[in-house]
């Protein structure tokens, strides 16, 4: 990622988004948990990520199931 893109990403998270819920697919062969942990650490006030043991890279394709589980984990 280029420096301008990296700086924009940090600014974007700090200014635009105010509530974060991160869902991580533990079987993600592309980014994986370690990369997602680093991203979570960069996002100010991001709570602990919800980790789905069976999901891969495209967690959003699991749709409502993942969303409900992530929100429930966030509310615990």
KOLNUNU-818024 format. One record per residue: chain; y, x, z of N, C-alpha, C, CB in turn; residue in one letter. Coordinates in steps of 0.001 Angstrom, whole numbers. Each point is the difference from the previous one (the first is absolute). Glycine has a CB too. Layout:
kette|n.Y|n.X|n.Z|ca.Y|ca.X|ca.Z|c.Y|c.X|c.Z|cb.Y|cb.X|cb.Z|rest
A|Y|X|Z|Y|X|Z|Y|X|Z|Y|X|Z|a
...
! end
This chain:
kette|n.Y|n.X|n.Z|ca.Y|ca.X|ca.Z|c.Y|c.X|c.Z|cb.Y|cb.X|cb.Z|rest
A|-1167|860|0|1167|-860|0|1233|908|0|-1237|-1887|1235|x
A|2199|1600|-2111|1220|781|-60|889|-212|1211|-132|-121|-2455|x
A|1015|1061|2685|893|-76|1171|848|-1266|-20|65|2497|75|x
A|491|-2857|-1245|824|-1219|-60|-816|-1231|348|1435|1066|-1741|x
A|-2667|-1139|1226|-859|-1146|307|-351|-25|1485|-935|68|-2335|x
A|646|1100|2909|-338|94|1416|1173|-460|868|-1573|1901|-507|x
A|2783|-1417|181|1188|-391|756|272|-1491|-133|944|2288|-336|x
A|-1103|-2824|-871|207|-1435|-208|-984|-801|841|834|438|-2333|x
A|-2084|-1|2355|-1020|-707|767|385|-65|1467|-1748|744|-1627|x
A|2205|363|2173|400|13|1410|1191|-915|235|-855|2340|216|x
A|1851|-2293|-1101|1162|-880|130|-401|-1453|-124|1453|1793|-924|x
A|-2345|-2099|-26|-449|-1368|-227|-616|-572|1269|-392|517|-2425|x
A|-523|228|3031|-668|-506|1195|972|-175|1155|-2095|1108|-745|x
A|3074|-234|873|935|-77|1121|1030|-1110|-162|-323|2427|328|x
A|679|-2773|-1555|1088|-946|-224|-492|-1390|-374|1402|1907|-702|x
A|-2312|-2006|-246|-370|-1286|-576|-1015|-756|862|454|961|-2253|x
A|-1515|-311|2649|-1097|-664|689|203|105|1506|-1561|505|-1917|x
A|1373|-1616|2615|206|22|1445|-1260|-329|789|2345|-637|-418|x
A|-3356|56|-220|-1256|-316|678|-1137|557|-846|974|-2108|1071|x
A|-1871|2817|-434|-1088|638|-726|-1332|-428|577|1466|1950|-534|x
A|-2384|-2236|-336|-1396|-153|369|-768|765|-1068|321|-2299|1165|x
A|-1008|3348|-759|-716|840|-945|-1494|-264|134|1816|1761|99|x
A|-2465|-2022|-1240|-1451|-167|-40|-569|1150|-823|159|-2550|218|x
A|-1145|3235|337|-579|1170|-641|-1473|-256|-297|1642|1508|1184|x
A|-2025|-1289|-2427|-1411|-75|-380|-673|1316|344|512|-1638|-1858|x
A|-1459|1601|2772|-639|1224|479|-917|628|-1049|127|-919|2308|x
A|-442|188|-3382|-816|543|-1089|856|347|-1213|-1945|-1346|814|x
A|3225|1579|-600|930|332|-1079|-262|1426|-483|1735|-1582|954|x
A|-2250|1749|-2179|-274|1341|-509|1239|675|-586|-2322|-739|-463|x
A|3410|-8|315|1211|532|-627|937|593|1038|-217|-1686|-1827|x
A|629|904|2793|932|472|1029|-725|262|1312|1850|-1283|-1096|x
A|-2551|298|1577|-771|176|1222|816|-80|1268|-1510|1373|-1307|x
A|825|-1439|2422|651|-173|1297|991|1098|370|-2025|-1182|683|x
A|1740|2434|-1016|916|1077|396|1347|-111|-698|-1967|1466|396|x
A|1953|-1794|-1678|1261|-166|-737|752|-1213|524|-1015|1067|-2044|x
A|296|-2149|2312|652|-1202|508|572|243|1397|-1562|-1419|-1371|x
A|907|2228|2183|540|350|1322|1304|768|-154|-2327|68|963|x
A|2373|858|-1918|1232|754|-233|1121|-939|-444|-1349|2042|-614|x
A|1035|-3007|-255|1006|-968|-437|472|-840|1181|-1035|-69|-2294|x
A|99|-372|3115|359|-801|1178|954|783|901|-2223|-1195|-110|x
A|1976|2475|272|867|828|844|1406|129|-571|-2013|1251|747|x
A|2146|-1377|-2070|1313|90|-649|801|-1296|103|-974|1665|-1561|x
A|293|-2772|1813|675|-1299|33|428|-286|1437|-1359|-854|-1983|x
A|2649|839|2198|535|-224|1341|-473|-1343|556|2008|1400|-576|x
A|-2484|-1389|1816|-436|-1193|733|-1234|-678|-585|2351|-310|632|x
A|-3116|1011|-1438|-1218|-582|-557|-1082|-4|1073|610|788|-2336|x
A|-1167|-1962|2635|-1055|-43|1018|-1290|630|-533|1028|-2087|982|x
A|-1993|2232|-115|-1296|555|-390|-584|-803|-1153|-392|814|2351|x
A|-175|-128|-3309|-542|-660|-1192|-1277|-765|333|1001|1797|-1440|x
A|-1183|-2910|737|-1255|-730|65|-963|710|-952|1148|-2243|575|x
A|-2319|2595|-100|-979|706|-810|-1161|-927|-321|662|2195|1042|x
A|-876|-2409|-2333|-1098|-861|-440|-1134|901|-477|1593|-1891|-660|x
A|-2726|1828|1337|-1097|939|-248|-613|-121|-1389|-458|-80|2412|x
A|521|-1077|-3038|-651|-205|-1293|954|43|-1194|-1664|-1355|1202|x
A|2947|1343|-959|972|-37|-1107|189|1391|-599|1172|-1947|1087|x
A|-815|1955|-2374|259|1249|-699|1481|189|-260|-2248|-144|-1045|x
A|2570|677|-131|1382|329|-332|869|-1248|-147|-824|2059|-1133|x
A|306|-3093|510|797|-1194|-264|-226|-1055|1078|-112|480|-2458|x
A|583|-179|3650|-181|-901|1141|582|-1375|-304|75|1961|1568|x
A|1049|-2003|-2291|654|-1281|-278|-897|-942|-803|2199|1175|49|x
A|-3189|-626|-767|-893|-858|-773|-923|-817|894|99|1651|-1853|x
A|-201|-1289|3119|-790|-769|935|785|-1231|449|-1190|2093|757|x
A|2477|-2123|-1098|854|-1162|192|124|-521|1411|-604|-544|-2240|x
A|416|-746|2361|265|-701|1253|-822|546|1159|546|-2018|-1325|x
A|-1788|2405|1069|-860|532|1071|661|1199|682|-2044|-790|-1249|x
A|2501|1748|455|634|1201|552|1314|-363|682|-1070|1412|-1790|x
A|1862|-2266|1153|1295|-368|573|-182|-638|1377|933|-327|-2316|x
A|-1855|-599|2429|-234|-660|1292|-497|978|1063|-513|-2111|-1228|x
A|-413|3001|840|-519|967|960|1073|1002|427|-2267|-265|-1020|x
A|3085|706|81|1072|963|336|1024|-643|923|-326|1162|-2206|x
A|697|-2387|1926|974|-699|848|-581|-241|1387|1004|-1099|-2029|x
A|-2266|721|2089|-645|-222|1303|-49|1294|800|-1376|-1856|-986|x
A|1064|2968|331|-45|1293|687|1391|393|480|-1964|697|-1407|x
A|2964|-987|607|1389|315|354|433|-781|1237|510|470|-2417|x
A|-983|-1699|2542|399|-874|1106|-762|263|1302|568|-1695|-1704|x
A|-1574|2559|1656|-792|270|1220|777|802|1000|-2060|-68|-1339|x
! end
